[in-house]
Amino acid sequence: MDPVKIQKQLDQHRKTVSFDSYDITVRQIFDMVEEKSIEIAPDYQRHFIWNSERQSTLIESLLLGIPIPSLFMATNQDSTWEVIDGLQRLTTLVNFIGKDDLIKKVNPKGTRLRLTELEKLSEMNGLLYSELPKSIQLHLQTRPIRVTVLNDKTDRDIRFELFERLNTGGVILHAQEIRNCVYVGKFNELIKELAEYDNFRSVVKSTENSVLTGNFEELVLKFFAYYDDREIFVHSVKEFLNSYMEKKTKRFEDEKKMRTLFQNTFDLLARILPNGIVRGTRVNVTPLVLFEAIAIGVADLLTEGKEVNAARLNEILNDPELKRLTTGATNTKNRLIDRIAFVKEKALA
């Protein structure tokens, strides 16, 4: 153990986080959700997993004055707050107090909460909020909840880490889902649009779970990031993609060009590879590194005005050399550049 090295590493990675803390009543929090001053990102909504018993326990804790974990928010540019951690607690309040239309907006699969399985307040079991005595309703509305708000002085990298680390409510977000919450803007909108592109979906074979975790969006992001910035890729894919997304969020002036390149690439791949970017004759799942090599290699050829040999492109899917370049220690710049170059050379008409 070297204390100097430990301190140096801590100093190197220490984050400067600017935040404010408030004690806000249940009623005030609910009103902010209703007025859209608190936003629940669409990528969060599908993750609501608490059952009625667990939701009821939260309401019981609030009524009894038992402390609950803080809600964690981030300030957007328009001064609204976005939920980073606390989705389950916040949605529970809406399910209990809110009207049906608000419940559906916050949680499309949500239903009005009827209290159940309460241990201390068993007399309330089976009741809706509207059926509680007015005095109890007022008591709940005035209960305070601690809210910690990351202000707009904090950069997106720190936001990303907080989304990634703060999962006390049981919601585990995947990297692209976090990016969809953090890097809001026109580039993010383009990624989501192209992730639905028919010929892209026909070429990339994935699992149902991948649809729910933003896998298709991440592949679109990888396509552009590796196409544009492969020369500065080091090793960490997550940090590389975050950096590229940050860059495009700040300055995005080539939307038409990027959309055209993407669509032309996958229109051609859909025509040449009817089974998709897969190995073998059986349709299965597209390996990520194989996707990178094929998609970007073909995009390079199109950009250079060169034709793609359909027969050769089909053959190299199972080429031993490409298998070597797409297995093992693949997340290095040399391997990335080599496998893209291999596809360009072999698929050239």
C-alpha positions in Angstrom: 0.0 0.0 0.0 1.4 3.4 -1.1 -0.5 6.3 0.6 0.9 8.8 -1.8 -0.4 6.8 -4.8 -3.7 6.4 -3.2 -4.1 10.1 -2.5 -2.9 10.9 -6.0 -5.5 8.6 -7.6 -8.2 10.1 -5.4 -7.3 13.6 -6.3 -7.2 12.7 -10.0 -10.7 11.2 -10.0 -12.4 13.4 -7.4 -15.5 15.1 -8.9 -16.6 18.6 -8.2 -20.4 18.4 -7.8 -22.5 21.4 -7.4 -25.9 20.7 -5.8 -28.6 22.1 -3.6 -30.8 20.3 -1.0 -34.4 21.0 -0.2 -37.1 19.6 2.1 -40.2 19.7 -0.1 -43.7 18.5 0.8 -45.4 15.6 -0.9 -48.0 18.1 -2.3 -45.3 20.4 -3.7 -43.5 17.5 -5.4 -46.8 16.2 -6.8 -47.7 19.7 -8.1 -44.3 20.0 -9.8 -44.8 16.7 -11.6 -48.3 17.8 -12.7 -46.9 21.1 -13.9 -44.0 19.3 -15.7 -41.5 21.1 -13.5 -40.2 17.7 -12.7 -39.6 15.5 -15.7 -39.5 11.7 -15.8 -37.6 10.7 -18.9 -39.4 8.4 -21.3 -36.5 6.0 -21.1 -37.2 5.7 -17.4 -41.0 5.0 -17.7 -40.8 1.5 -18.8 -38.7 0.5 -15.8 -41.4 1.1 -13.1 -41.3 -2.3 -11.2 -42.8 -1.8 -7.7 -45.8 -3.8 -7.0 -48.8 -2.5 -5.0 -47.5 -3.9 -1.7 -44.2 -2.1 -2.0 -45.9 1.2 -3.1 -48.2 0.9 -0.1 -45.3 0.5 2.2 -43.9 3.8 1.0 -47.2 5.6 1.6 -47.3 4.0 5.1 -43.8 5.1 5.9 -44.6 8.7 4.9 -47.7 8.7 7.0 -45.8 7.3 10.0 -43.0 9.8 9.6 -40.4 7.2 8.8 -37.5 8.7 6.8 -37.3 7.6 3.2 -34.3 8.0 0.8 -33.8 11.4 -0.8 -35.0 12.0 -4.3 -32.1 13.0 -6.6 -32.7 15.4 -9.5 -30.7 17.3 -12.1 -31.4 20.8 -13.3 -32.1 21.1 -17.0 -31.3 24.3 -19.1 -34.9 25.5 -18.8 -34.7 25.1 -14.9 -37.0 22.1 -14.8 -35.8 19.1 -12.8 -35.2 15.6 -14.2 -35.3 12.5 -12.1 -31.9 10.8 -11.6 -32.8 8.6 -8.7 -36.2 8.2 -7.1 -38.4 7.0 -10.0 -40.1 4.3 -7.9 -40.9 6.7 -5.0 -42.1 9.6 -7.3 -44.2 7.3 -9.5 -45.8 5.8 -6.3 -46.9 9.3 -5.2 -48.5 9.9 -8.6 -50.2 6.5 -8.6 -51.7 7.2 -5.2 -52.6 10.9 -5.4 -52.9 11.6 -9.2 -55.8 11.4 -11.6 -55.9 8.7 -14.2 -54.6 10.9 -17.0 -51.5 12.0 -15.0 -50.8 8.4 -14.0 -50.8 7.3 -17.7 -48.5 10.2 -18.6 -46.0 9.4 -15.9 -46.2 5.6 -16.2 -48.1 4.3 -19.3 -48.6 0.9 -17.6 -49.5 2.3 -14.2 -52.8 2.0 -12.4 -54.3 3.9 -9.4 -52.9 2.6 -6.2 -55.2 1.0 -3.7 -53.4 0.4 -0.3 -52.7 -3.2 0.5 -50.7 -5.3 3.0 -50.2 -2.5 5.4 -49.0 -3.7 8.8 -49.1 -0.7 11.1 -52.1 1.1 9.4 -54.1 -2.0 8.6 -57.4 0.0 8.8 -56.4 1.7 5.5 -56.0 -1.5 3.6 -58.2 -1.5 0.5 -58.6 2.2 0.4 -57.8 4.7 -2.4 -56.4 8.1 -1.7 -59.9 9.7 -2.3 -61.4 7.4 0.3 -59.1 8.5 3.1 -60.3 11.0 5.7 -59.5 14.6 4.7 -57.3 15.0 7.7 -55.2 12.0 6.6 -55.0 13.3 3.1 -53.7 16.7 4.4 -51.3 14.9 6.7 -49.8 13.0 3.7 -49.7 16.1 1.6 -47.6 18.0 4.2 -45.0 15.3 4.8 -41.5 16.5 3.8 -39.2 14.7 1.4 -35.5 15.5 1.0 -34.7 16.4 -2.6 -31.1 16.8 -3.7 -30.7 18.7 -7.0 -27.6 18.7 -9.2 -27.5 22.2 -10.6 -26.7 23.2 -14.1 -23.0 24.0 -13.3 -22.2 20.3 -13.2 -21.1 18.8 -16.5 -22.7 15.9 -18.3 -19.9 13.4 -17.5 -20.8 13.8 -13.8 -24.5 13.4 -14.6 -23.7 10.2 -16.5 -21.8 8.8 -13.5 -24.6 9.7 -11.1 -27.3 8.0 -13.3 -25.0 5.0 -13.5 -24.3 4.8 -9.7 -27.6 5.9 -8.1 -29.8 2.9 -8.4 -31.2 2.7 -4.9 -34.8 2.4 -6.3 -34.0 -0.9 -8.1 -33.8 0.7 -11.6 -30.7 -0.4 -13.4 -30.2 1.7 -16.5 -28.0 0.6 -19.4 -25.4 3.0 -20.8 -27.4 4.1 -23.8 -30.5 4.7 -21.7 -28.4 7.0 -19.5 -27.1 8.8 -22.6 -30.7 9.3 -23.7 -31.4 11.1 -20.4 -28.2 13.1 -20.2 -27.3 14.1 -23.8 -30.6 15.7 -24.9 -30.7 17.4 -28.3 -31.0 17.0 -32.0 -28.3 14.4 -32.3 -30.0 12.2 -29.8 -33.2 12.6 -31.7 -31.5 11.5 -34.9 -30.1 8.4 -33.2 -33.6 7.4 -31.9 -35.0 8.0 -35.4 -32.4 6.0 -37.2 -32.7 3.1 -34.6 -36.2 2.5 -36.0 -35.0 2.5 -39.7 -36.4 -0.6 -41.3 -33.3 -1.7 -43.2 -31.1 -1.2 -40.2 -33.5 -3.4 -38.1 -33.5 -6.0 -40.8 -29.7 -6.3 -40.9 -29.0 -6.2 -37.2 -30.3 -9.3 -35.4 -30.9 -8.7 -31.7 -32.8 -9.9 -28.7 -36.1 -8.5 -27.3 -34.3 -7.3 -24.2 -32.0 -5.3 -26.4 -34.9 -3.2 -27.6 -35.7 -2.3 -24.0 -32.2 -1.4 -23.0 -31.3 1.0 -25.9 -29.1 -1.5 -27.8 -30.2 -0.3 -31.2 -29.6 3.3 -30.3 -26.2 2.4 -29.1 -25.3 0.7 -32.4 -26.4 3.8 -34.3 -24.2 5.9 -32.0 -21.3 3.4 -32.5 -21.7 3.6 -36.3 -21.2 7.4 -36.3 -18.6 7.5 -33.6 -16.3 4.9 -35.2 -16.9 6.3 -38.6 -15.9 9.8 -37.6 -13.5 9.3 -34.7 -11.9 5.9 -34.9 -8.4 7.4 -34.9 -8.8 8.8 -31.4 -10.4 5.7 -29.9 -8.3 4.4 -27.0 -9.8 1.5 -25.1 -12.9 2.5 -23.1 -15.9 2.2 -25.4 -18.3 3.8 -22.9 -16.1 6.9 -22.4 -15.4 7.1 -26.2 -19.1 7.1 -27.0 -19.9 9.5 -24.2 -17.3 11.9 -25.6 -18.6 11.7 -29.1 -22.2 12.2 -27.9 -21.1 15.2 -25.9 -19.3 16.7 -28.9 -22.4 16.2 -31.2 -24.7 17.5 -28.5 -22.8 20.8 -28.3 -22.4 21.2 -32.1 -24.5 19.3 -34.6 -24.5 20.8 -38.1 -24.3 17.8 -40.5 -27.7 16.0 -39.8 -28.6 15.6 -43.4 -25.2 14.2 -44.4 -25.2 11.7 -41.5 -28.8 10.5 -42.1 -28.0 9.9 -45.8 -24.8 8.0 -45.1 -26.6 5.8 -42.5 -29.6 5.0 -44.7 -27.5 4.4 -47.8 -25.2 2.0 -45.9 -28.1 -0.1 -44.5 -30.1 0.0 -47.7 -27.2 -1.6 -49.4 -26.5 -4.1 -46.5 -30.2 -5.1 -46.4 -30.0 -5.9 -50.1 -26.7 -7.8 -50.1 -27.1 -9.6 -46.7 -30.7 -10.8 -46.6 -29.9 -12.9 -43.4 -28.4 -9.9 -41.7 -24.9 -9.4 -40.3 -24.6 -12.9 -38.8 -22.2 -15.8 -39.0 -23.4 -19.1 -40.4 -26.6 -19.9 -42.2 -28.9 -19.8 -39.2 -30.2 -16.4 -38.3 -29.1 -15.6 -34.7 -27.7 -12.5 -33.0 -25.3 -10.0 -34.7 -21.9 -9.8 -32.9 -21.2 -6.2 -32.0 -17.7 -6.1 -33.3 -18.8 -7.8 -36.6 -21.4 -5.1 -36.9 -18.8 -2.4 -36.5 -16.4 -3.9 -39.1 -19.1 -4.6 -41.8 -21.2 -1.4 -41.3 -18.3 1.0 -41.2 -16.2 -0.7 -43.8 -19.1 -0.5 -46.2 -19.8 3.1 -45.2 -16.2 3.9 -46.0 -16.5 2.3 -49.5 -19.7 4.3 -50.2 -18.1 7.5 -49.1 -15.1 6.9 -51.4 -17.5 6.2 -54.3 -16.4 2.6 -54.6 -18.7 -0.4 -55.3 -19.2 -3.3 -52.9 -18.9 -6.9 -54.2 -22.0 -8.7 -52.8 -20.5 -12.2 -53.1 -17.3 -11.2 -51.3 -19.1 -9.4 -48.5 -21.2 -12.5 -47.8 -18.0 -14.7 -47.9 -16.1 -12.6 -45.4 -18.7 -12.9 -42.7 -17.2 -16.3 -42.0 -13.6 -15.5 -43.0 -11.1 -16.9 -40.5 -9.0 -13.6 -40.5 -12.1 -11.5 -39.8 -13.0 -13.9 -37.0 -9.6 -13.4 -35.5 -10.0 -9.6 -35.7 -13.5 -9.7 -34.1 -12.8 -12.1 -31.2 -10.6 -11.9 -28.1 -9.1 -8.5 -27.2 -11.1 -6.5 -29.6 -11.4 -3.1 -27.9 -8.1 -1.6 -29.1 -7.7 1.0 -31.7 -5.4 -1.2 -33.8 -7.9 -4.1 -33.9 -10.8 -1.7 -34.7 -9.0 -0.1 -37.6 -7.7 -3.4 -38.8 -11.1 -5.1 -39.0 -12.6 -2.1 -40.8 -9.7 -2.0 -43.2 -10.1 -5.8 -43.8 -13.7 -5.4 -44.8 -12.9 -2.5 -47.1 -10.2 -4.5 -48.9 -12.0 -7.8 -49.2 -15.5 -6.4 -50.1 -14.2 -4.0 -52.8 -15.7 -4.9 -56.2 
